[in-house]
Amino acid sequence: MDTELLKTFLEVTKTRHFGRAADNLYLTQSAVSFRIRQLESQLGNALFSRQRGNVHLTAAGERLQPYAEAILQTWSRARQDVALSDSCNNQITLGASALVWEFDGISDWISRIYGAIPDLALRLETVSRQGLAKQILNKSIDVVITSEPPKIDNLIVHKVREYQLQLVCHQPDCDMAGVKELPLVYLDWGTRFAVEHSRIYELQKTPILHTHSSKMALEHLLNNGGVGYLPSPVIAHSVEAGELYVVKNAPVMEQTLYLIWRDDNEKIELLDRLLDVAFSEISESV
């Protein structure tokens, strides 16, 4: 199958508009329409319902979308692997949620990997928490960095560091009684966090900001004030600088970060060497 057809399909899926998809792909609208017809002919199903000013996926199109994304990602990895030079002949794909990539110090860990494993090429992928298990199972990612290991057989799971989710606010000497009057910033850290958060009476109010980005949450607290749970590696510098304060007597949520890969990964010896590159130099809990 021509990967350009899949790229065109995903662009139309994203824009819901043939004209805008054509502009983004530097094609004519007729070329985009022709590619979609080719793909529909190959698959034997209509992929889009075309009505005036309303282009949306059919049931067949919705089923194709995750396969198209996986095929293009795998093809991109294959091209990079095949093109590896003699001076850079190993590639590992690391996957993590945007929340994990935002940890202070994780870029330093990546730099230390390059120092410890010569001739390495790294591919860093941002994947939703829900998509991590699927991507490691279909081998589109070699290693997952996560605080919630999927309960799947045939995975190697290594605990690499511990950290905390801590309740912080912009006011010094604030206790749990005081946070009831402060606007809430809610960082979505997954199901287990949501359950624990729901048990804290003082925080049961509508968030002024609900986000999946720890940096967005941090910036809002620094610029506008409020209270919210953030990971210790993200708030360490702000607390040390006196820009944010840990709420007195607030529950602390202990967390662990893991490296996970399949036990049948053909790069298993190379992946084992990642464990020699410690996370210990990443900012510790405050």
C-alpha positions in Angstrom: 0.0 0.0 0.0 1.2 3.5 -0.9 2.0 5.3 2.4 1.2 8.6 0.7 -2.4 7.5 0.5 -2.5 6.9 4.3 -0.9 10.3 5.0 -3.6 11.9 2.9 -6.3 9.9 4.7 -5.0 11.0 8.1 -4.7 14.7 7.0 -8.3 14.7 5.8 -9.3 13.0 9.0 -7.6 15.7 11.0 -8.8 18.7 9.1 -12.3 17.3 8.2 -11.8 19.3 5.0 -10.4 18.3 1.6 -9.3 21.8 0.7 -7.4 22.4 4.0 -5.9 19.0 3.7 -4.7 19.8 0.2 -3.1 23.1 1.5 -1.3 21.3 4.3 0.0 18.6 1.9 0.9 21.1 -0.8 -1.4 19.3 -3.2 -4.4 20.3 -5.3 -7.8 19.5 -3.9 -8.4 17.2 -6.9 -5.2 15.3 -6.1 -6.4 14.8 -2.5 -9.8 13.5 -3.7 -8.1 11.2 -6.1 -5.9 9.7 -3.4 -8.9 9.1 -1.1 -10.8 7.4 -4.0 -7.7 5.2 -4.6 -7.6 4.2 -1.0 -11.3 3.5 -0.8 -11.1 1.4 -4.0 -8.3 -0.7 -2.5 -10.2 -1.2 0.7 -13.6 -1.7 -0.9 -15.3 0.8 1.5 -16.1 4.5 1.7 -13.9 6.1 4.3 -15.6 9.5 4.4 -19.2 10.7 4.3 -19.2 13.8 2.2 -22.0 16.3 2.8 -22.1 20.1 2.2 -19.6 21.6 4.6 -19.4 18.4 6.6 -16.8 15.7 6.0 -16.6 13.0 8.6 -15.4 9.4 8.9 -17.6 6.5 8.1 -17.5 3.5 10.4 -14.9 1.9 8.1 -12.8 5.1 8.2 -12.8 5.1 12.0 -11.6 1.5 12.0 -8.8 2.3 9.5 -7.5 5.3 11.5 -5.5 3.5 14.2 -4.1 1.1 11.6 -3.0 4.0 9.4 -1.3 5.7 12.3 0.5 2.5 13.3 1.6 1.7 9.7 3.1 5.2 9.2 4.9 5.1 12.5 6.3 1.7 11.8 7.3 2.7 8.3 9.1 5.8 9.7 11.0 3.6 12.2 11.9 1.1 9.5 13.3 3.9 7.2 15.4 5.2 10.1 16.7 1.8 11.1 17.6 0.9 7.5 19.4 4.3 7.1 21.5 3.9 10.2 25.1 4.6 9.4 28.2 2.7 10.5 28.9 5.4 13.0 25.4 5.3 14.4 24.2 1.7 14.1 21.7 1.1 17.0 18.3 2.7 17.4 16.0 2.6 20.5 12.5 4.1 20.5 11.4 5.4 23.9 7.8 6.2 24.6 6.3 8.2 27.4 3.3 10.5 28.1 3.8 14.2 27.8 3.7 14.4 31.6 6.8 12.2 32.0 8.8 14.0 29.3 8.1 17.3 31.2 10.0 16.1 34.3 13.0 18.3 35.1 16.2 16.4 34.5 14.9 13.8 32.1 16.7 15.4 29.2 19.9 15.0 31.3 19.2 11.3 31.6 18.8 11.1 27.8 22.2 12.8 27.5 23.8 10.3 29.8 22.4 7.5 27.7 24.4 8.8 24.7 27.5 9.0 26.9 27.0 5.4 28.1 26.0 3.7 24.9 28.1 4.7 21.9 26.8 4.7 18.3 23.2 5.0 19.5 20.3 6.7 17.8 17.2 7.5 20.0 13.7 8.1 18.8 11.5 9.7 21.5 7.7 9.3 21.1 5.0 11.1 23.1 2.1 8.6 23.6 -1.0 8.8 25.7 -1.2 6.6 28.8 -3.9 4.6 27.2 -1.8 4.0 24.1 1.5 2.9 25.8 0.5 -0.8 26.2 -0.7 -1.1 22.7 2.4 0.4 21.2 4.8 -1.7 23.2 2.9 -4.9 22.3 2.9 -4.1 18.5 6.7 -3.2 18.8 6.2 0.3 17.5 8.0 1.4 20.8 10.9 -0.5 22.3 10.8 1.0 25.8 8.0 2.6 27.8 8.6 5.0 30.7 5.6 5.1 32.9 4.3 5.3 36.5 1.5 2.8 35.7 2.9 -0.5 34.3 0.3 -2.3 32.2 -0.8 -5.7 33.6 0.4 -7.7 30.6 2.4 -10.9 30.4 5.9 -11.1 28.8 6.9 -7.6 29.9 10.1 -6.8 31.7 9.5 -4.2 34.3 12.3 -2.2 36.1 11.7 0.3 38.9 14.1 3.2 38.2 13.1 5.9 40.6 10.6 7.1 43.1 9.0 10.5 43.3 5.9 12.2 44.9 2.9 14.1 43.9 2.8 17.1 46.3 0.2 19.7 47.1 1.6 23.2 46.5 0.3 26.7 46.5 1.5 30.3 46.0 1.1 31.2 49.7 3.6 30.5 52.4 2.5 28.8 55.6 -0.6 27.5 54.0 -2.4 24.5 55.6 -5.3 22.2 54.5 -7.8 24.6 56.0 -6.5 27.4 53.9 -6.6 25.7 50.6 -10.4 25.6 50.7 -10.4 29.2 49.7 -7.9 28.9 46.8 -8.7 28.2 43.2 -7.9 24.6 42.2 -5.5 23.5 39.4 -6.1 19.9 38.5 -3.3 18.0 36.8 -4.8 14.8 35.4 -2.4 12.1 36.5 -4.5 9.0 35.9 -7.1 6.9 37.5 -5.3 6.1 40.8 -4.6 9.7 41.4 -8.1 10.7 40.6 -9.4 8.3 43.2 -7.0 9.5 45.9 -7.7 13.2 45.0 -11.5 12.6 45.4 -10.9 11.6 49.0 -9.5 15.0 50.0 -12.5 17.0 51.2 -10.8 20.4 50.9 -10.1 19.9 47.1 -13.7 18.9 46.1 -14.5 21.9 43.9 -14.5 22.8 40.2 -10.9 23.3 39.0 -10.1 26.7 37.5 -7.7 24.8 35.2 -7.9 21.1 34.3 -4.9 20.0 32.3 -2.8 17.0 31.2 0.4 19.2 31.1 2.4 19.6 34.3 4.2 22.6 32.9 0.9 24.3 32.1 -0.2 23.6 35.6 3.0 24.9 37.1 3.0 28.1 35.0 -0.6 28.8 36.0 0.2 28.5 39.7 3.3 30.7 39.3 1.5 33.4 37.3 -2.0 33.3 38.8 -1.8 31.5 42.2 -3.9 28.7 43.4 -3.3 25.2 44.7 -2.8 21.8 43.1 -0.9 18.5 43.1 2.2 18.4 40.9 5.1 15.9 40.7 8.1 16.7 42.8 10.6 16.6 39.9 8.5 19.4 38.2 8.1 21.7 41.3 11.6 21.2 42.9 13.2 24.4 41.5 10.1 26.6 42.2 9.9 25.4 45.8 13.6 25.8 46.4 13.4 29.4 45.0 10.4 30.2 47.2 8.0 30.7 44.3 5.7 27.8 45.5 5.2 26.3 48.9 4.2 22.8 50.0 0.9 22.8 51.8 1.4 21.8 55.5 -0.1 18.4 56.5 -1.3 17.7 53.0 -1.4 14.1 51.9 1.6 13.1 49.8 1.0 10.6 47.0 4.0 8.3 46.5 4.8 7.4 42.9 7.3 5.1 41.1 8.7 5.4 37.6 9.4 2.3 35.6 11.2 1.2 32.4 9.2 -1.5 30.5 10.0 -3.6 27.5 9.0 -6.9 25.9 11.0 -9.9 26.9 11.2 -11.0 23.3 12.6 -7.7 22.0 15.5 -8.4 19.6 17.4 -5.5 21.1 17.3 -7.0 24.6 21.0 -6.7 25.3 21.0 -3.1 24.3 18.0 -2.4 26.4 19.6 -4.0 29.4 22.3 -1.4 29.1 19.8 1.4 29.8 19.6 0.2 33.4 23.3 1.2 33.9 22.3 4.8 33.2 20.8 5.9 36.5 17.9 8.2 36.9 19.4 9.2 40.3 20.7 12.5 38.9 17.2 13.7 38.0 16.0 16.2 40.7 14.9 14.3 43.8 11.7 14.8 45.7 11.5 18.1 47.7 
